[in-house]
Amino acid sequence: MRPIALFLLLCTIMAAQNSEPRRSDRQSATCSSANVLYRPVINEMWSQDEGEHPYAEANGFIRIAVHPAFTQEFFVDVRLNRKGPPTFTLYSLPKGAKTVTVLLEEELKRNPSADAISLAKTLPVQRKALQADGKVERLITEFFNLRWEPRRIPDSVRLDATEYELVYIGEDTLVFSSDDYDTPMVKWIESFLSAVHDSAGHNG
């Protein structure tokens, strides 16, 4: 009986060892899919909120994504309306989720075949739509007077740096990404976000 018991014990151990890599593989595949889908989902999120025919009422959009090193990332979508003042939407993540990638990993565990369109609709990203006040409008005017200058990578690297991304979509499409606080665009984004959050606070 002892040889048989020993054999069964060995089989149990081997089965457990063999199942662990499969679980690890599934987790790795989920993380990989979430990383691949991240930008398509963010773009789809913006596109869905901007509407099926966005340029019927707007002549451009300013999309901003902020990725802090240690706190939640957040997003702003500015609609430059053809009539009336600009409007903007603030996007924030639920408590406990630092990035959209974390939300994607959780959703893909439940629905591995989900695509960017369905994910953008189902992710629990909170939205707050507001109309631009005078300060925000002035900063938008300043945006169109900014000079976009390419810069070399600095010698020093900050581990706690916040990454700022901005995409302007209008007659032209311009893309900006940097973690350099000294660039004029990052300074503008910081000023703009401060004004936007002040406006959101005043509007409850």
Secondary structure, 3 states (H helix, E strand, C coil): CHHHHHHHHHHHHHHHHHHHHHHHHHHHHHHHHHHHHHHHHHHHHHHHHHCCCHHHCEEEEEEEEEECCCCCCEEEEEEEECCCCCEEEEEECCCCCCCHHHHHHHHHHHCCCCCHHHHHHHCCCEEEEEECCHHHHHHHHHHCCCCCCCCCCCCCCCCCCCEEEEEEECCCEEEEEECCCCCHHHHHHHHHHHHHHHHHHHCC
